[in-house]
Amino acid sequence: MDWNTWQAWVRAGYGRLDPISWEAANVTLLDLVRPEVHHKVHHHWHSFPPPHPLWHPILGTLYTIIGLLSLTGNGIVLWVFSLTRSLRSGTNLLTINLAFSDLLMMLTQFPILVANCFNQSWMLGPFACEVCGFCGALFGTVSIISLALIALDRYRAIMSPFGSTRLSMKRAAWWVCGVWVYSVAWCVLPFLGWNQYVLEGFLISCSFDYLSDDFWSRSYVVMLFLAAYALPLGVISYCYFYIMSSVKQHDKDILGHQRVQGEVQAVKYRNLHRREAQLSRVVLTSVFFWALAWTPYAVVSLLGVSSWYSLLTPMATALPALFAKLSTVYNPFIYAISHHKYRQELGRRLPWLCCILPSLSYQPSVSMQSSTRSDASSILHFFSRSSSVVSSRNEKAQSDLPSPKTLMSDMATMSFPKGFSRPMAL
């Protein structure tokens, strides 16, 4: 069946509701797309029949929900961070870059995907496929690299607890520029002949070619997997392993303070521990959900370059592509629930959200206290092993000093010049 016959069937109402008629007419996925984009469809997909007609509306509805949640959530994140001076720090600039890339991901993917789903095929030309594939790869790479740099910034804060390497706005801006240059460099290569962007799965989305068996196509997929997934994920895992180890070590320090300095001082350290551990959980949770969203797609890519074609059905590739888009939804909700300063500022600027999320209730005193301290500086104080050493030395020095009662008793027995009053004994 050619394209014109298929369109006639669609206009007549056939085909969309009767999969059996597709089999009778020998309809394949290739028949669903325009002839001018046939060269963008790998021959692996030629033998698959169209999916059940209900799958396209289901995917279109899911993409609509994901798109609206992502645009709303990331838009609010950028709005709150741009209007709140106390949130403008080097570390938060990386967070803003993460939200910005997620927002651009949905702006470039969401409308096209929804339109293609309800059209049941790719409705644009080959150039639009290349642009769509490039944008998906670019903004996904920017997200994982941004998360890796956020983890690296936390790690540097622990290694240099007294702020000698605190991430300034200028340095963070250079990091952000490096993220975009690095990501563009990898994602522009298919335009230069190293691999290409093609249609995949249900032929409603485009990505890099992970099915071709030539050396250059496979080498690009492997290198992109290492540079844009495995390497950043390794950096993130190492940094947060060190952070979690520091948290456990500091728990022991808290118990020591409780025994030596009493309950009041221990309460201060427990509050500091709770606040700074929460900051790391925000980023760690974001990384976990990002890996959960992109790992299935990474597995699909590796299956393609390993020639495990029997496992790569249209459904097996369509669902990982859907999960990958979910990564743009996680971050805004993670901040709304877990990020203390962002939560307080969001509750102040959008009070009506308190009806949906009671934890956003605005507390001026807490907000004012938190606004006077940056997240990075508080992390420096909390995770500092050096400060623990200094504290232990201070405790030892204090134990060698006489108590105030002993000092007052000694002063009571001393003789003072005329005009000085003798202190009262305790």
Secondary structure, DSSP 8 states (H G I E B T S, - for coil): --HHHHHHHHHHT-SSS-HHHHHHHT--GGGGS-GGGGGGB-GGGGG-----TTHHHHHHHHHHHHHHHHHHHHHHHHHHHHH-GGG-SHHHHHHHHHHHHHHHHHHHHHHHHHHHHHHTS--S-HHHHHHHHHHHHHHHHHHHHHHHHHHHHHHHHHHSTTSTT---HHHHHHHHHHHHHHHHHHHSGGGGTSS-EEEETTTTEEEE--S--SHHHHHHHHHHHIIIIIHHHHHHHHHHHHHHHHHHHHHHHHHHHHHHH-HHHHHHHHHHHHHHHHHHHHHHHHHHHHHHHHHHHHHHHHHHHTT-GGG--HHHHHHHHHHHHHHHHHHHHHHHHH-HHHHHHHHHH-GGGGGT-GGG---HHHHHHHHTS-HHHHHHHHS-HHHHHHHHHHHHHHHHS--HHHHHHHHHTS---TT-------
